Amino acid sequence: MFEEHRIEPREFLALPLTLGDGSTAVTRDISASGMYFQIKGSYTMTGPVLFEMQLAELGIKFSAEGDIVRVDRRDGTTGFAVKLRQPRFQPLDIAPF
């Protein structure tokens, strides 16, 4: 039987994500302590992950650094499970209406 190791409940959200090297990915799920995202093709990444999500509808940017805890390769995508460190919410610089 599968034993759950998650600390926080996760939300299943598909949001665009920009990695520190400029590559784009899509989240699959997010929690307060981690996230899982997928990128098309075979993708190799080591060390800490830097990423950013701009949520224009909310007027905020979410950026964080994380540690890769699992890599999955299947169906033409590479998936990364990441434990978050230093998550930050910042206002977007949006011109007033």
N, C-alpha and C positions, 0 to 999 in steps of 0.2 A: 504494500500500500504506500502511496505517495505521502511524504511528510512535508507539510507547509513550513517554510522558513521565513516567510515575510513578517516583518514587524508591523507594518502599516497596511491598512486596506488600500487596494489599488483601484484606480478609475480607468476604464477602457476608453481612451481618447486617441483619435488619429489627428495629430497636429503636425504641421511642418516644422522642421528643426534644421538649423544651420550649424554644422560642426566647425570647429576652430580652423580647419584647413579650407573652409569654403564649401565643402560638400554638403548636399542636402539629404535629409532622411525624413522619416515619418515615425512619430511615436505610436506605440501600440497600447501601452498602459503606463500610468504614472501614479506614484504615491509620494508621500511626504519625504520618504527616505531613498527612493530609487525610481528608475524608469527603464522601459524596454523600448528600443527603437530599431527600425529596419532601414537598410539602404540597399538599393538594387545592385545586383552583381556580387562578385566575390570581392570583399573589402577587408583589408588588413589594418588593424589599429592596435597600438600598444601604448602603455603608459596612461597617464591621466587623460580624460576626455574633456575638452572644452566645448560648450555648445550654447546656443541662444535660440529663443523662440520669441517672435514679435507677435503680440496679440493686439493688433490695431483696434479691434472692436472694443477692447477694454482699456486701451491707451497705455498698455504696459509692455515691458520687455522682461522676459525671464531668462536669466543666464546662470550657468553653474559649471562646476568642475565635478568630475566623478571618476570613480575607479571601476574598470571593467571587471565584472565578476563571472560573466558567461558569454560565450560566442556561439551562435547557431548558424549553420549554413544549410539552406534548403530552398527548393523551388525558385532558384535564381536570385535569392536575396541573402544578405548577411544580417543577422540580428544580434544586438548587443544588450545585455542586462548590465545596468550601471548603478552602483551605489553612489548617491549624491553627496557631495561636499560643497560647502560654500554656495548654496543657492541664493540668488538675489533677484528681487523684483525691483524694477526701476521704471519711472514714467517714460513714455516715448516722447520724443521731441516732435510734437505735432503742432502745426500752425493753427491758431484759433480760427473759428468759423467766422 
